[in-house]
């Protein structure tokens, strides 16, 4: 594994060779929603969340909160999924619509238990 981030009840791993992002754990709030057009489940409960379509759109950083996951793409865009009960998905979705969204460019993302900080230089 190239990098691992652990949330409250889930973990996200970036593979070293391909940069694929896989997740494992409890998915009650869709914090392990696939950012692919169709989800891919692997043996042992692992699920593919993101496969870089090209090196230009790989995941440069990711983090997990208690019940949410954020992936920062190399172009600065942010993908987030999971609980949005306190606005932790960095968007305007209500808590009952908590699923993946693409956001404005972000230079650094960091998740707390029930929060997310997205820093942009612009």
Jmol script that loads the backbone (N, CA, C; Angstrom):
load data "model"
ATOM      1  N   UNK A   1       0.837  -1.183   0.000  1.00  0.00           N
ATOM      2  CA  UNK A   1       0.000   0.000   0.000  1.00  0.00           C
ATOM      3  C   UNK A   1       0.882   1.246   0.000  1.00  0.00           C
ATOM      4  N   UNK A   2       0.469   2.227  -0.780  1.00  0.00           N
ATOM      5  CA  UNK A   2       1.182   3.491  -0.844  1.00  0.00           C
ATOM      6  C   UNK A   2       0.759   4.400   0.306  1.00  0.00           C
ATOM      7  N   UNK A   3      -0.549   4.403   0.639  1.00  0.00           N
ATOM      8  CA  UNK A   3      -1.060   5.222   1.729  1.00  0.00           C
ATOM      9  C   UNK A   3      -2.302   4.559   2.284  1.00  0.00           C
ATOM     10  N   UNK A   4      -2.548   4.761   3.598  1.00  0.00           N
ATOM     11  CA  UNK A   4      -3.738   4.246   4.268  1.00  0.00           C
ATOM     12  C   UNK A   4      -4.311   5.365   5.122  1.00  0.00           C
ATOM     13  N   UNK A   5      -5.640   5.508   5.104  1.00  0.00           N
ATOM     14  CA  UNK A   5      -6.330   6.439   5.992  1.00  0.00           C
ATOM     15  C   UNK A   5      -7.448   5.670   6.681  1.00  0.00           C
ATOM     16  N   UNK A   6      -7.628   5.914   7.960  1.00  0.00           N
ATOM     17  CA  UNK A   6      -8.638   5.200   8.732  1.00  0.00           C
ATOM     18  C   UNK A   6      -9.679   6.167   9.263  1.00  0.00           C
ATOM     19  N   UNK A   7     -10.949   5.823   9.054  1.00  0.00           N
ATOM     20  CA  UNK A   7     -12.051   6.591   9.601  1.00  0.00           C
ATOM     21  C   UNK A   7     -12.577   5.903  10.851  1.00  0.00           C
ATOM     22  N   UNK A   8     -13.781   6.273  11.259  1.00  0.00           N
ATOM     23  CA  UNK A   8     -14.364   5.690  12.453  1.00  0.00           C
ATOM     24  C   UNK A   8     -14.623   4.205  12.325  1.00  0.00           C
ATOM     25  N   UNK A   9     -15.204   3.797  11.185  1.00  0.00           N
ATOM     26  CA  UNK A   9     -15.535   2.389  10.972  1.00  0.00           C
ATOM     27  C   UNK A   9     -15.141   1.908   9.587  1.00  0.00           C
ATOM     28  N   UNK A  10     -14.221   2.588   8.942  1.00  0.00           N
ATOM     29  CA  UNK A  10     -13.786   2.180   7.613  1.00  0.00           C
ATOM     30  C   UNK A  10     -12.345   2.617   7.382  1.00  0.00           C
ATOM     31  N   UNK A  11     -11.710   1.988   6.417  1.00  0.00           N
ATOM     32  CA  UNK A  11     -10.338   2.336   6.027  1.00  0.00           C
ATOM     33  C   UNK A  11     -10.253   2.424   4.516  1.00  0.00           C
ATOM     34  N   UNK A  12      -9.383   3.292   4.028  1.00  0.00           N
ATOM     35  CA  UNK A  12      -9.178   3.495   2.597  1.00  0.00           C
ATOM     36  C   UNK A  12      -7.689   3.340   2.320  1.00  0.00           C
ATOM     37  N   UNK A  13      -7.372   2.621   1.244  1.00  0.00           N
ATOM     38  CA  UNK A  13      -5.998   2.268   0.911  1.00  0.00           C
ATOM     39  C   UNK A  13      -5.728   2.629  -0.545  1.00  0.00           C
ATOM     40  N   UNK A  14      -4.554   3.215  -0.807  1.00  0.00           N
ATOM     41  CA  UNK A  14      -4.128   3.479  -2.182  1.00  0.00           C
ATOM     42  C   UNK A  14      -3.057   2.471  -2.545  1.00  0.00           C
ATOM     43  N   UNK A  15      -3.274   1.725  -3.637  1.00  0.00           N
ATOM     44  CA  UNK A  15      -2.296   0.728  -4.048  1.00  0.00           C
ATOM     45  C   UNK A  15      -1.067   1.417  -4.640  1.00  0.00           C
ATOM     46  N   UNK A  16       0.081   0.793  -4.464  1.00  0.00           N
ATOM     47  CA  UNK A  16       1.335   1.406  -4.862  1.00  0.00           C
ATOM     48  C   UNK A  16       1.521   1.447  -6.372  1.00  0.00           C
ATOM     49  N   UNK A  17       1.202   0.387  -7.065  1.00  0.00           N
ATOM     50  CA  UNK A  17       1.501   0.327  -8.498  1.00  0.00           C
ATOM     51  C   UNK A  17       0.515   1.102  -9.358  1.00  0.00           C
ATOM     52  N   UNK A  18      -0.773   0.890  -9.150  1.00  0.00           N
ATOM     53  CA  UNK A  18      -1.754   1.493 -10.047  1.00  0.00           C
ATOM     54  C   UNK A  18      -2.388   2.760  -9.497  1.00  0.00           C
ATOM     55  N   UNK A  19      -2.240   3.024  -8.191  1.00  0.00           N
ATOM     56  CA  UNK A  19      -2.885   4.184  -7.594  1.00  0.00           C
ATOM     57  C   UNK A  19      -4.368   3.988  -7.356  1.00  0.00           C
ATOM     58  N   UNK A  20      -4.846   2.754  -7.547  1.00  0.00           N
ATOM     59  CA  UNK A  20      -6.251   2.440  -7.298  1.00  0.00           C
ATOM     60  C   UNK A  20      -6.569   2.650  -5.822  1.00  0.00           C
ATOM     61  N   UNK A  21      -7.748   3.168  -5.542  1.00  0.00           N
ATOM     62  CA  UNK A  21      -8.199   3.397  -4.172  1.00  0.00           C
ATOM     63  C   UNK A  21      -9.204   2.312  -3.818  1.00  0.00           C
ATOM     64  N   UNK A  22      -8.946   1.574  -2.743  1.00  0.00           N
ATOM     65  CA  UNK A  22      -9.871   0.545  -2.270  1.00  0.00           C
ATOM     66  C   UNK A  22     -10.253   0.862  -0.829  1.00  0.00           C
ATOM     67  N   UNK A  23     -11.431   0.401  -0.434  1.00  0.00           N
ATOM     68  CA  UNK A  23     -11.907   0.637   0.913  1.00  0.00           C
ATOM     69  C   UNK A  23     -12.450  -0.638   1.521  1.00  0.00           C
ATOM     70  N   UNK A  24     -12.514  -0.654   2.840  1.00  0.00           N
ATOM     71  CA  UNK A  24     -13.049  -1.796   3.567  1.00  0.00           C
ATOM     72  C   UNK A  24     -13.656  -1.273   4.860  1.00  0.00           C
ATOM     73  N   UNK A  25     -14.683  -1.937   5.328  1.00  0.00           N
ATOM     74  CA  UNK A  25     -15.292  -1.562   6.601  1.00  0.00           C
ATOM     75  C   UNK A  25     -16.786  -1.360   6.490  1.00  0.00           C
ATOM     76  N   UNK A  26     -17.322  -0.691   7.495  1.00  0.00           N
ATOM     77  CA  UNK A  26     -18.756  -0.432   7.600  1.00  0.00           C
ATOM     78  C   UNK A  26     -19.136   0.682   6.649  1.00  0.00           C
ATOM     79  N   UNK A  27     -20.193   0.484   5.864  1.00  0.00           N
ATOM     80  CA  UNK A  27     -20.579   1.429   4.817  1.00  0.00           C
ATOM     81  C   UNK A  27     -21.978   1.983   5.041  1.00  0.00           C
ATOM     82  N   UNK A  28     -22.397   2.106   6.282  1.00  0.00           N
ATOM     83  CA  UNK A  28     -23.772   2.498   6.585  1.00  0.00           C
ATOM     84  C   UNK A  28     -24.146   3.865   6.011  1.00  0.00           C
ATOM     85  N   UNK A  29     -23.220   4.809   5.960  1.00  0.00           N
ATOM     86  CA  UNK A  29     -23.505   6.144   5.424  1.00  0.00           C
ATOM     87  C   UNK A  29     -22.912   6.350   4.038  1.00  0.00           C
ATOM     88  N   UNK A  30     -22.591   5.266   3.357  1.00  0.00           N
ATOM     89  CA  UNK A  30     -22.039   5.297   1.997  1.00  0.00           C
ATOM     90  C   UNK A  30     -20.658   5.942   1.950  1.00  0.00           C
ATOM     91  N   UNK A  31     -19.905   5.873   3.061  1.00  0.00           N
ATOM     92  CA  UNK A  31     -18.553   6.418   3.067  1.00  0.00           C
ATOM     93  C   UNK A  31     -17.608   5.619   2.181  1.00  0.00           C
ATOM     94  N   UNK A  32     -18.042   4.435   1.758  1.00  0.00           N
ATOM     95  CA  UNK A  32     -17.257   3.629   0.823  1.00  0.00           C
ATOM     96  C   UNK A  32     -17.945   3.541  -0.533  1.00  0.00           C
ATOM     97  N   UNK A  33     -18.700   4.586  -0.894  1.00  0.00           N
ATOM     98  CA  UNK A  33     -19.331   4.618  -2.210  1.00  0.00           C
ATOM     99  C   UNK A  33     -18.266   4.633  -3.280  1.00  0.00           C
ATOM    100  N   UNK A  34     -18.515   3.891  -4.334  1.00  0.00           N
ATOM    101  CA  UNK A  34     -17.570   3.841  -5.431  1.00  0.00           C
ATOM    102  C   UNK A  34     -17.690   5.100  -6.276  1.00  0.00           C
ATOM    103  N   UNK A  35     -16.578   5.666  -6.672  1.00  0.00           N
ATOM    104  CA  UNK A  35     -16.555   6.802  -7.578  1.00  0.00           C
ATOM    105  C   UNK A  35     -16.419   6.322  -9.021  1.00  0.00           C
ATOM    106  N   UNK A  36     -16.699   5.031  -9.228  1.00  0.00           N
ATOM    107  CA  UNK A  36     -16.715   4.446 -10.564  1.00  0.00           C
ATOM    108  C   UNK A  36     -18.157   4.397 -11.032  1.00  0.00           C
ATOM    109  N   UNK A  37     -18.364   4.180 -12.330  1.00  0.00           N
ATOM    110  CA  UNK A  37     -19.730   4.102 -12.833  1.00  0.00           C
ATOM    111  C   UNK A  37     -20.467   2.892 -12.272  1.00  0.00           C
ATOM    112  N   UNK A  38     -19.741   1.838 -11.946  1.00  0.00           N
ATOM    113  CA  UNK A  38     -20.346   0.691 -11.268  1.00  0.00           C
ATOM    114  C   UNK A  38     -19.364   0.181 -10.224  1.00  0.00           C
ATOM    115  N   UNK A  39     -19.870  -0.152  -9.061  1.00  0.00           N
ATOM    116  CA  UNK A  39     -19.024  -0.608  -7.960  1.00  0.00           C
ATOM    117  C   UNK A  39     -18.363  -1.940  -8.269  1.00  0.00           C
ATOM    118  N   UNK A  40     -17.196  -2.145  -7.731  1.00  0.00           N
ATOM    119  CA  UNK A  40     -16.461  -3.385  -7.925  1.00  0.00           C
ATOM    120  C   UNK A  40     -16.095  -3.918  -6.548  1.00  0.00           C
ATOM    121  N   UNK A  41     -16.701  -5.034  -6.159  1.00  0.00           N
ATOM    122  CA  UNK A  41     -16.369  -5.652  -4.886  1.00  0.00           C
ATOM    123  C   UNK A  41     -15.259  -6.675  -5.084  1.00  0.00           C
ATOM    124  N   UNK A  42     -14.330  -6.699  -4.161  1.00  0.00           N
ATOM    125  CA  UNK A  42     -13.208  -7.626  -4.205  1.00  0.00           C
ATOM    126  C   UNK A  42     -13.361  -8.649  -3.087  1.00  0.00           C
ATOM    127  N   UNK A  43     -12.606  -9.743  -3.124  1.00  0.00           N
ATOM    128  CA  UNK A  43     -12.659 -10.705  -2.027  1.00  0.00           C
ATOM    129  C   UNK A  43     -12.298 -10.048  -0.693  1.00  0.00           C
ATOM    130  N   UNK A  44     -12.710 -10.641   0.380  1.00  0.00           N
ATOM    131  CA  UNK A  44     -12.385 -10.198   1.738  1.00  0.00           C
ATOM    132  C   UNK A  44     -13.027  -8.871   2.116  1.00  0.00           C
ATOM    133  N   UNK A  45     -14.107  -8.483   1.441  1.00  0.00           N
ATOM    134  CA  UNK A  45     -14.822  -7.276   1.817  1.00  0.00           C
ATOM    135  C   UNK A  45     -14.256  -5.982   1.269  1.00  0.00           C
ATOM    136  N   UNK A  46     -13.175  -6.025   0.495  1.00  0.00           N
ATOM    137  CA  UNK A  46     -12.614  -4.809  -0.083  1.00  0.00           C
ATOM    138  C   UNK A  46     -13.459  -4.367  -1.269  1.00  0.00           C
ATOM    139  N   UNK A  47     -13.523  -3.069  -1.497  1.00  0.00           N
ATOM    140  CA  UNK A  47     -14.305  -2.495  -2.590  1.00  0.00           C
ATOM    141  C   UNK A  47     -13.456  -1.450  -3.312  1.00  0.00           C
ATOM    142  N   UNK A  48     -13.402  -1.533  -4.637  1.00  0.00           N
ATOM    143  CA  UNK A  48     -12.680  -0.526  -5.419  1.00  0.00           C
ATOM    144  C   UNK A  48     -13.514   0.757  -5.428  1.00  0.00           C
ATOM    145  N   UNK A  49     -12.912   1.853  -4.975  1.00  0.00           N
ATOM    146  CA  UNK A  49     -13.610   3.137  -4.931  1.00  0.00           C
ATOM    147  C   UNK A  49     -13.258   4.026  -6.111  1.00  0.00           C
ATOM    148  N   UNK A  50     -12.014   3.956  -6.572  1.00  0.00           N
ATOM    149  CA  UNK A  50     -11.571   4.837  -7.648  1.00  0.00           C
ATOM    150  C   UNK A  50     -10.390   4.207  -8.361  1.00  0.00           C
ATOM    151  N   UNK A  51     -10.429   4.216  -9.688  1.00  0.00           N
ATOM    152  CA  UNK A  51      -9.303   3.795 -10.527  1.00  0.00           C
ATOM    153  C   UNK A  51      -8.938   4.984 -11.396  1.00  0.00           C
ATOM    154  N   UNK A  52      -7.693   5.443 -11.339  1.00  0.00           N
ATOM    155  CA  UNK A  52      -7.311   6.603 -12.158  1.00  0.00           C
ATOM    156  C   UNK A  52      -7.522   6.315 -13.648  1.00  0.00           C
ATOM    157  N   UNK A  53      -8.335   7.136 -14.334  1.00  0.00           N
ATOM    158  CA  UNK A  53      -8.516   6.935 -15.774  1.00  0.00           C
ATOM    159  C   UNK A  53      -7.248   7.276 -16.545  1.00  0.00           C
ATOM    160  N   UNK A  54      -6.401   8.141 -15.951  1.00  0.00           N
ATOM    161  CA  UNK A  54      -5.120   8.513 -16.552  1.00  0.00           C
ATOM    162  C   UNK A  54      -4.244   9.091 -15.443  1.00  0.00           C
ATOM    163  N   UNK A  55      -2.930   9.166 -15.679  1.00  0.00           N
ATOM    164  CA  UNK A  55      -2.051   9.776 -14.670  1.00  0.00           C
ATOM    165  C   UNK A  55      -2.432  11.224 -14.365  1.00  0.00           C
ATOM    166  N   UNK A  56      -3.048  11.891 -15.342  1.00  0.00           N
ATOM    167  CA  UNK A  56      -3.445  13.288 -15.151  1.00  0.00           C
ATOM    168  C   UNK A  56      -4.611  13.419 -14.174  1.00  0.00           C
ATOM    169  N   UNK A  57      -5.336  12.336 -13.943  1.00  0.00           N
ATOM    170  CA  UNK A  57      -6.459  12.408 -13.005  1.00  0.00           C
ATOM    171  C   UNK A  57      -6.337  11.306 -11.953  1.00  0.00           C
ATOM    172  N   UNK A  58      -5.208  11.278 -11.285  1.00  0.00           N
ATOM    173  CA  UNK A  58      -4.993  10.319 -10.213  1.00  0.00           C
ATOM    174  C   UNK A  58      -5.375  10.964  -8.881  1.00  0.00           C
ATOM    175  N   UNK A  59      -5.378  10.181  -7.818  1.00  0.00           N
ATOM    176  CA  UNK A  59      -5.666  10.701  -6.484  1.00  0.00           C
ATOM    177  C   UNK A  59      -4.349  11.150  -5.872  1.00  0.00           C
ATOM    178  N   UNK A  60      -4.262  12.420  -5.531  1.00  0.00           N
ATOM    179  CA  UNK A  60      -3.027  12.945  -4.943  1.00  0.00           C
ATOM    180  C   UNK A  60      -3.052  12.871  -3.419  1.00  0.00           C
ATOM    181  N   UNK A  61      -4.237  12.879  -2.818  1.00  0.00           N
ATOM    182  CA  UNK A  61      -4.360  12.809  -1.361  1.00  0.00           C
ATOM    183  C   UNK A  61      -5.771  12.349  -1.018  1.00  0.00           C
ATOM    184  N   UNK A  62      -5.926  11.703   0.125  1.00  0.00           N
ATOM    185  CA  UNK A  62      -7.255  11.328   0.606  1.00  0.00           C
ATOM    186  C   UNK A  62      -7.240  11.253   2.115  1.00  0.00           C
ATOM    187  N   UNK A  63      -8.437  11.340   2.694  1.00  0.00           N
ATOM    188  CA  UNK A  63      -8.550  11.252   4.141  1.00  0.00           C
ATOM    189  C   UNK A  63      -9.943  10.740   4.491  1.00  0.00           C
ATOM    190  N   UNK A  64     -10.070  10.270   5.720  1.00  0.00           N
ATOM    191  CA  UNK A  64     -11.333   9.725   6.208  1.00  0.00           C
ATOM    192  C   UNK A  64     -11.735  10.411   7.506  1.00  0.00           C
ATOM    193  N   UNK A  65     -13.023  10.678   7.623  1.00  0.00           N
ATOM    194  CA  UNK A  65     -13.589  11.117   8.893  1.00  0.00           C
ATOM    195  C   UNK A  65     -14.289   9.930   9.532  1.00  0.00           C
ATOM    196  N   UNK A  66     -15.082  10.196  10.543  1.00  0.00           N
ATOM    197  CA  UNK A  66     -15.766   9.099  11.222  1.00  0.00           C
ATOM    198  C   UNK A  66     -16.680   8.332  10.280  1.00  0.00           C
ATOM    199  N   UNK A  67     -17.466   9.055   9.478  1.00  0.00           N
ATOM    200  CA  UNK A  67     -18.398   8.406   8.543  1.00  0.00           C
ATOM    201  C   UNK A  67     -18.380   9.057   7.166  1.00  0.00           C
ATOM    202  N   UNK A  68     -17.228   9.570   6.743  1.00  0.00           N
ATOM    203  CA  UNK A  68     -17.116  10.142   5.401  1.00  0.00           C
ATOM    204  C   UNK A  68     -15.700   9.969   4.867  1.00  0.00           C
ATOM    205  N   UNK A  69     -15.584  10.066   3.542  1.00  0.00           N
ATOM    206  CA  UNK A  69     -14.308   9.893   2.840  1.00  0.00           C
ATOM    207  C   UNK A  69     -14.163  10.992   1.805  1.00  0.00           C
ATOM    208  N   UNK A  70     -12.982  11.577   1.686  1.00  0.00           N
ATOM    209  CA  UNK A  70     -12.702  12.595   0.675  1.00  0.00           C
ATOM    210  C   UNK A  70     -11.462  12.202  -0.113  1.00  0.00           C
ATOM    211  N   UNK A  71     -11.563  12.283  -1.433  1.00  0.00           N
ATOM    212  CA  UNK A  71     -10.435  12.019  -2.334  1.00  0.00           C
ATOM    213  C   UNK A  71     -10.106  13.313  -3.063  1.00  0.00           C
ATOM    214  N   UNK A  72      -8.858  13.734  -3.021  1.00  0.00           N
ATOM    215  CA  UNK A  72      -8.408  14.909  -3.753  1.00  0.00           C
ATOM    216  C   UNK A  72      -7.709  14.433  -5.012  1.00  0.00           C
ATOM    217  N   UNK A  73      -8.215  14.826  -6.166  1.00  0.00           N
ATOM    218  CA  UNK A  73      -7.615  14.432  -7.431  1.00  0.00           C
ATOM    219  C   UNK A  73      -6.422  15.318  -7.754  1.00  0.00           C
ATOM    220  N   UNK A  74      -5.547  14.844  -8.620  1.00  0.00           N
ATOM    221  CA  UNK A  74      -4.342  15.594  -8.974  1.00  0.00           C
ATOM    222  C   UNK A  74      -4.664  16.931  -9.645  1.00  0.00           C
ATOM    223  N   UNK A  75      -5.869  17.061 -10.219  1.00  0.00           N
ATOM    224  CA  UNK A  75      -6.264  18.344 -10.818  1.00  0.00           C
ATOM    225  C   UNK A  75      -6.888  19.277  -9.782  1.00  0.00           C
ATOM    226  N   UNK A  76      -6.926  18.857  -8.503  1.00  0.00           N
ATOM    227  CA  UNK A  76      -7.445  19.694  -7.431  1.00  0.00           C
ATOM    228  C   UNK A  76      -8.893  19.455  -7.076  1.00  0.00           C
ATOM    229  N   UNK A  77      -9.627  18.747  -7.925  1.00  0.00           N
ATOM    230  CA  UNK A  77     -11.031  18.493  -7.620  1.00  0.00           C
ATOM    231  C   UNK A  77     -11.166  17.505  -6.466  1.00  0.00           C
ATOM    232  N   UNK A  78     -12.237  17.660  -5.711  1.00  0.00           N
ATOM    233  CA  UNK A  78     -12.474  16.851  -4.532  1.00  0.00           C
ATOM    234  C   UNK A  78     -13.696  15.977  -4.740  1.00  0.00           C
ATOM    235  N   UNK A  79     -13.573  14.692  -4.453  1.00  0.00           N
ATOM    236  CA  UNK A  79     -14.695  13.770  -4.451  1.00  0.00           C
ATOM    237  C   UNK A  79     -14.962  13.407  -2.996  1.00  0.00           C
ATOM    238  N   UNK A  80     -16.219  13.459  -2.584  1.00  0.00           N
ATOM    239  CA  UNK A  80     -16.540  13.148  -1.191  1.00  0.00           C
ATOM    240  C   UNK A  80     -17.767  12.267  -1.133  1.00  0.00           C
ATOM    241  N   UNK A  81     -17.814  11.399  -0.130  1.00  0.00           N
ATOM    242  CA  UNK A  81     -18.962  10.516   0.039  1.00  0.00           C
ATOM    243  C   UNK A  81     -19.133  10.206   1.517  1.00  0.00           C
ATOM    244  N   UNK A  82     -20.353   9.831   1.878  1.00  0.00           N
ATOM    245  CA  UNK A  82     -20.638   9.456   3.252  1.00  0.00           C
ATOM    246  C   UNK A  82     -21.649  10.369   3.900  1.00  0.00           C
ATOM    247  N   UNK A  83     -21.616  10.415   5.216  1.00  0.00           N
ATOM    248  CA  UNK A  83     -22.549  11.239   5.972  1.00  0.00           C
ATOM    249  C   UNK A  83     -22.262  12.716   5.739  1.00  0.00           C
ATOM    250  N   UNK A  84     -23.327  13.488   5.567  1.00  0.00           N
ATOM    251  CA  UNK A  84     -23.215  14.939   5.432  1.00  0.00           C
ATOM    252  C   UNK A  84     -24.064  15.630   6.491  1.00  0.00           C
ATOM    253  N   UNK A  85     -24.296  14.945   7.608  1.00  0.00           N
ATOM    254  CA  UNK A  85     -25.179  15.460   8.655  1.00  0.00           C
ATOM    255  C   UNK A  85     -24.735  16.827   9.176  1.00  0.00           C
ATOM    256  N   UNK A  86     -23.436  17.093   9.185  1.00  0.00           N
ATOM    257  CA  UNK A  86     -22.910  18.365   9.686  1.00  0.00           C
ATOM    258  C   UNK A  86     -22.194  19.156   8.593  1.00  0.00           C
ATOM    259  N   UNK A  87     -22.488  18.832   7.327  1.00  0.00           N
ATOM    260  CA  UNK A  87     -21.870  19.535   6.205  1.00  0.00           C
ATOM    261  C   UNK A  87     -20.442  19.107   5.927  1.00  0.00           C
ATOM    262  N   UNK A  88     -20.044  17.933   6.417  1.00  0.00           N
ATOM    263  CA  UNK A  88     -18.651  17.507   6.288  1.00  0.00           C
ATOM    264  C   UNK A  88     -18.250  17.087   4.876  1.00  0.00           C
ATOM    265  N   UNK A  89     -19.184  17.012   3.942  1.00  0.00           N
ATOM    266  CA  UNK A  89     -18.817  16.658   2.565  1.00  0.00           C
ATOM    267  C   UNK A  89     -18.429  17.873   1.734  1.00  0.00           C
ATOM    268  N   UNK A  90     -18.307  19.023   2.366  1.00  0.00           N
ATOM    269  CA  UNK A  90     -17.876  20.259   1.716  1.00  0.00           C
ATOM    270  C   UNK A  90     -18.780  20.594   0.528  1.00  0.00           C
ATOM    271  N   UNK A  91     -20.078  20.449   0.741  1.00  0.00           N
ATOM    272  CA  UNK A  91     -21.037  20.820  -0.290  1.00  0.00           C
ATOM    273  C   UNK A  91     -22.376  21.152   0.361  1.00  0.00           C
ATOM    274  N   UNK A  92     -23.391  21.380  -0.443  1.00  0.00           N
ATOM    275  CA  UNK A  92     -24.678  21.818   0.082  1.00  0.00           C
ATOM    276  C   UNK A  92     -25.714  20.700   0.151  1.00  0.00           C
ATOM    277  N   UNK A  93     -25.294  19.463   0.034  1.00  0.00           N
ATOM    278  CA  UNK A  93     -26.238  18.357   0.140  1.00  0.00           C
ATOM    279  C   UNK A  93     -26.795  18.286   1.557  1.00  0.00           C
ATOM    280  N   UNK A  94     -28.032  17.846   1.681  1.00  0.00           N
ATOM    281  CA  UNK A  94     -28.562  17.610   3.022  1.00  0.00           C
ATOM    282  C   UNK A  94     -28.107  16.235   3.487  1.00  0.00           C
ATOM    283  N   UNK A  95     -28.298  15.943   4.769  1.00  0.00           N
ATOM    284  CA  UNK A  95     -27.808  14.685   5.316  1.00  0.00           C
ATOM    285  C   UNK A  95     -28.474  13.468   4.690  1.00  0.00           C
ATOM    286  N   UNK A  96     -29.682  13.622   4.116  1.00  0.00           N
ATOM    287  CA  UNK A  96     -30.329  12.464   3.506  1.00  0.00           C
ATOM    288  C   UNK A  96     -29.942  12.293   2.035  1.00  0.00           C
ATOM    289  N   UNK A  97     -29.043  13.122   1.531  1.00  0.00           N
ATOM    290  CA  UNK A  97     -28.567  13.011   0.153  1.00  0.00           C
ATOM    291  C   UNK A  97     -27.055  12.801   0.128  1.00  0.00           C
ATOM    292  N   UNK A  98     -26.539  12.168   1.151  1.00  0.00           N
ATOM    293  CA  UNK A  98     -25.084  12.055   1.291  1.00  0.00           C
ATOM    294  C   UNK A  98     -24.510  11.026   0.329  1.00  0.00           C
ATOM    295  N   UNK A  99     -23.991  11.481  -0.762  1.00  0.00           N
ATOM    296  CA  UNK A  99     -23.267  10.628  -1.696  1.00  0.00           C
ATOM    297  C   UNK A  99     -22.276  11.474  -2.478  1.00  0.00           C
ATOM    298  N   UNK A 100     -21.548  10.849  -3.365  1.00  0.00           N
ATOM    299  CA  UNK A 100     -20.402  11.492  -4.005  1.00  0.00           C
ATOM    300  C   UNK A 100     -20.771  12.763  -4.768  1.00  0.00           C
ATOM    301  N   UNK A 101     -19.886  13.725  -4.694  1.00  0.00           N
ATOM    302  CA  UNK A 101     -20.025  14.988  -5.411  1.00  0.00           C
ATOM    303  C   UNK A 101     -18.643  15.455  -5.825  1.00  0.00           C
ATOM    304  N   UNK A 102     -18.552  16.125  -6.954  1.00  0.00           N
ATOM    305  CA  UNK A 102     -17.285  16.734  -7.347  1.00  0.00           C
ATOM    306  C   UNK A 102     -17.356  18.201  -6.976  1.00  0.00           C
ATOM    307  N   UNK A 103     -16.314  18.713  -6.342  1.00  0.00           N
ATOM    308  CA  UNK A 103     -16.296  20.063  -5.808  1.00  0.00           C
ATOM    309  C   UNK A 103     -15.329  20.950  -6.569  1.00  0.00           C
ATOM    310  N   UNK A 104     -15.265  22.191  -6.128  1.00  0.00           N
ATOM    311  CA  UNK A 104     -14.307  23.149  -6.677  1.00  0.00           C
ATOM    312  C   UNK A 104     -12.884  22.700  -6.335  1.00  0.00           C
ATOM    313  N   UNK A 105     -11.891  23.177  -7.092  1.00  0.00           N
ATOM    314  CA  UNK A 105     -10.512  22.777  -6.828  1.00  0.00           C
ATOM    315  C   UNK A 105     -10.078  23.025  -5.382  1.00  0.00           C
ATOM    316  N   UNK A 106      -9.270  22.121  -4.891  1.00  0.00           N
ATOM    317  CA  UNK A 106      -8.809  22.125  -3.510  1.00  0.00           C
ATOM    318  C   UNK A 106      -7.320  21.781  -3.514  1.00  0.00           C
ATOM    319  N   UNK A 107      -6.528  22.514  -2.747  1.00  0.00           N
ATOM    320  CA  UNK A 107      -5.083  22.243  -2.693  1.00  0.00           C
ATOM    321  C   UNK A 107      -4.713  21.261  -1.592  1.00  0.00           C
ATOM    322  N   UNK A 108      -5.533  21.167  -0.545  1.00  0.00           N
ATOM    323  CA  UNK A 108      -5.273  20.247   0.551  1.00  0.00           C
ATOM    324  C   UNK A 108      -6.585  19.921   1.244  1.00  0.00           C
ATOM    325  N   UNK A 109      -6.815  18.642   1.501  1.00  0.00           N
ATOM    326  CA  UNK A 109      -8.018  18.222   2.222  1.00  0.00           C
ATOM    327  C   UNK A 109      -7.595  17.430   3.449  1.00  0.00           C
ATOM    328  N   UNK A 110      -8.289  17.668   4.548  1.00  0.00           N
ATOM    329  CA  UNK A 110      -8.025  16.948   5.790  1.00  0.00           C
ATOM    330  C   UNK A 110      -9.356  16.729   6.499  1.00  0.00           C
ATOM    331  N   UNK A 111      -9.620  15.497   6.904  1.00  0.00           N
ATOM    332  CA  UNK A 111     -10.883  15.162   7.562  1.00  0.00           C
ATOM    333  C   UNK A 111     -10.682  14.977   9.061  1.00  0.00           C
ATOM    334  N   UNK A 112     -11.602  15.517   9.829  1.00  0.00           N
ATOM    335  CA  UNK A 112     -11.702  15.241  11.254  1.00  0.00           C
ATOM    336  C   UNK A 112     -12.840  14.254  11.443  1.00  0.00           C
ATOM    337  N   UNK A 113     -13.171  13.940  12.660  1.00  0.00           N
ATOM    338  CA  UNK A 113     -14.253  12.992  12.911  1.00  0.00           C
ATOM    339  C   UNK A 113     -15.546  13.376  12.223  1.00  0.00           C
ATOM    340  N   UNK A 114     -15.982  14.611  12.402  1.00  0.00           N
ATOM    341  CA  UNK A 114     -17.244  15.081  11.837  1.00  0.00           C
ATOM    342  C   UNK A 114     -17.026  16.369  11.041  1.00  0.00           C
ATOM    343  N   UNK A 115     -15.840  16.555  10.475  1.00  0.00           N
ATOM    344  CA  UNK A 115     -15.540  17.778   9.739  1.00  0.00           C
ATOM    345  C   UNK A 115     -14.569  17.501   8.608  1.00  0.00           C
ATOM    346  N   UNK A 116     -14.494  18.461   7.694  1.00  0.00           N
ATOM    347  CA  UNK A 116     -13.527  18.417   6.603  1.00  0.00           C
ATOM    348  C   UNK A 116     -13.005  19.831   6.371  1.00  0.00           C
ATOM    349  N   UNK A 117     -11.712  19.968   6.200  1.00  0.00           N
ATOM    350  CA  UNK A 117     -11.109  21.242   5.843  1.00  0.00           C
ATOM    351  C   UNK A 117     -10.551  21.098   4.437  1.00  0.00           C
ATOM    352  N   UNK A 118     -10.952  21.995   3.575  1.00  0.00           N
ATOM    353  CA  UNK A 118     -10.460  22.019   2.197  1.00  0.00           C
ATOM    354  C   UNK A 118      -9.827  23.382   1.985  1.00  0.00           C
ATOM    355  N   UNK A 119      -8.517  23.417   1.782  1.00  0.00           N
ATOM    356  CA  UNK A 119      -7.781  24.673   1.629  1.00  0.00           C
ATOM    357  C   UNK A 119      -7.485  24.894   0.158  1.00  0.00           C
ATOM    358  N   UNK A 120      -7.791  26.091  -0.304  1.00  0.00           N
ATOM    359  CA  UNK A 120      -7.506  26.467  -1.695  1.00  0.00           C
ATOM    360  C   UNK A 120      -6.679  27.748  -1.690  1.00  0.00           C
ATOM    361  N   UNK A 121      -5.715  27.820  -2.582  1.00  0.00           N
ATOM    362  CA  UNK A 121      -4.873  29.030  -2.673  1.00  0.00           C
ATOM    363  C   UNK A 121      -5.579  30.170  -3.363  1.00  0.00           C
ATOM    364  N   UNK A 122      -6.658  29.883  -4.058  1.00  0.00           N
ATOM    365  CA  UNK A 122      -7.364  30.958  -4.786  1.00  0.00           C
ATOM    366  C   UNK A 122      -8.475  31.543  -3.965  1.00  0.00           C
TER     367      UNK A 122
END
end "model"
wireframe off; spacefill off
backbone 0.3
color backbone group
